[in-house]
Amino acid sequence: MGSMSVWHWVIVAVVVMLLFGRGKVSELMGDVAKGIKAFKKGMADDETAPGANNAVPPPSAGEPMRTLPPNPAPGATHASPQQTHVPAGDHKAL
């Protein structure tokens, strides 16, 4: 009962053909194919969207790479470069 045999799928196909007819099934498959083609065309259009050519060009070989500092983990505390460590109990230094 757990596995589907070839005969099971043959019976299902015959029942579907009897219920919907050969014309309806072929129309349905044609509509599915049109939908897939439209989806692929939409994905291709997204890759070549206008404004994509306005991207910043890569730095030249002589120009140094500019990077951003890493983001701290949520909830983590970090000291900025201007802050210094103050020993505990030395509140007058602030």
Residue, then its C-alpha position, 0 to 999 in steps of 0.5 A: m500500500g505504501s508504494m505506487s506501482v506502474w499500474h496505479w499510475v496507468i489507472v490514474a491517467v485513464v481516470v483523468m482522461l475520462l474526466f477531463g478529455r484529451g483536449k482539456v489535458s492538452e490545453l492544460m499542459g499548453d497553459v503550463a508551458k506558456g506559464i513556464k516560458a513567461f516565468k523564464k522571460g521575466m527572470a531574464d528581464d530582471e537580470t537585465a533591468p534598467g539601472a543595472n548599468n549604473a553600478v560602481p565600477p571595480p577599483s583599478a589595480g593601483e587604487p586601494m580597496r575600500t571596505l566597511p568595518p564589520n557589523p557587531a553581532p546583535g546585543a554585542t557591545h563594542a568600543s569605538p576607536q575614540q573610547t578608551h578603557v577605564p579601570a573599575g573604580d576610577h570614575k573621575a577619569l570619565 
